[in-house]
């Protein structure tokens, strides 16, 4: 007799999913059977051909693409309420934009896990030279905001 029990996969939202690292995260999420959402900048005349092709590829893989800007708070909250896990693959210049994601996660109140953009080192465990320390200070501010909001994170 086989079991009729089914396991449900988490629904994953990826910010920066059309970027260098993010596109691999999207493909990995899909390959693991997760319903996958990507929050991406709206397509415009400035959108590169490679990004347009990536959008088409994602759509063929059943990725749900939500086009929006990070300052569209209500849109962020709405899409976050549809998922279980949020992954940020935003590039370094956008690291502080994660405050907008954190604010939306707090309002949505349903996220099991948040994975903020990380760049290969533990910001609280290293003592770098000033140029890199300035970068890590931004990561520390994001980390403290996540902790203060009580958001489960990795």
N, C-alpha and C positions, 0 to 999 in steps of 0.2 A: 504494500500500500504506500503510495507516495503522499507526501505532505502537500496540503493545499495552502500552507502558509506562504505568503508572499512578503518579500522585503521591499520596502519603499526606498528609493534612492533620494538623496537630497536634491533640491533644486538650487542651482548655483548661479550667482550673478557675478560677472567679471567686469570690473572697470579697467580700461586700458586693454581690452581684449583684441583690439586690432593692431596693437603695438608689437614690438619685437618679441618680448617674452610672453605677452598676453595671448597671442595667437596660438602658442603651444599649450598654454593652460586651457584655452577653449577646446582645442582638439583632444587633450587628455581627458577633460571633463566629459565630453561627448563619448569618447571611447570607453569610459568607465560606466556609461549608461545613465548619466545624470541629465535631467532636463536643464539646459544651459541657456542663460541669458547673457547678453553683452550690452552694456551701456556705452554707447559710442556717440561721438560728435555727429551732428546732422550732416548728411551728404550735401555738398555745395559744389559750385563750379571750381573750388580750390581743392576738392578731394582728388587725391592721386588715383591713377588707374589701378595701381596695385591694391589700394584700399577698396576700390569698387569691386575688384575681382575677389578680394577676401570676403566682402559682404555677400557676394553671390555664392561663394564656396560655403560660408557659414549657413546661409539660408538653405542650401542643398542638404546640409547636415542636420536640419531642423533646429538650428540655433535661433533663439528669439532675440532679434536685435531691437533695442530701444534706443532711438535717436534722441539725444538731448544734451544739454549743457550741465555742468556740475552746479551751477547756481540756480537750477530749476528745482527748488526744494520739494515742492508738492509732487513733482514727477519722480524724484528720487524716492520719496517715501512710498509712493504708490507701487513702484517696481520692487522695492525692498520688501514690501508686504507680501509679494508673490513668491518669495524665495526663502530658503533656509540658511544659506551660507553666502557671505559676500567676500569676494577676493578683489583686492586692489593690486593691479599691475601698472599703476600710474608711474610714469617716468619721473626721475628726480626733480625736474623743474616744477612738477605738479604735486610734490610731496605734501605741502601744506593744504592743498585742495582737499585732502582727506578729511579735514575738519568738517567739510560739507557732507561727506559720506557719514561720518560719525554722528553728526546732528540728525541726519535722516534715519539712521539706525536707531537712535534713541527714541525718536518719535514713533517709528514703526513698531518697536518693542517685541519683535518676533524672531530675531536672528539667533541661531544656535552658535555660530562661529563667524568671526571676522578675521581675515588674514590681510593686514595692511601691507602696503608696498614695503619690501625689505630689500636691502642692497648688499647682502652678504656679510654683515657683521652685527654683533649684538651691541647696540649703542650704549648700554649701561655697563659694559664690561671692558671697554677699551679706552685708552688715553692717547688719542692721536694728536698730531700737530695741528695748529690753528686752522688751516684751510679745510681740512676734513672734519675737524671738530665743529666748525660752523654748520656743516651738513648734518652731522650727527645730532646737533642740538635741535634741529627741525624734527628729526625722527623721535627724539626724546619728548618733545612737545606733543606729538601725535600719540605716542605711547601713554603719556600721562592722561591725555584726554580720553583715550579708550578705557583706561583703568578707572578714571573718575566716573565715567558713564556706566560702569559695571557691565561692559560688553565682553562676552567671552571671546578671546582672541588667541591666535597662534602666531 
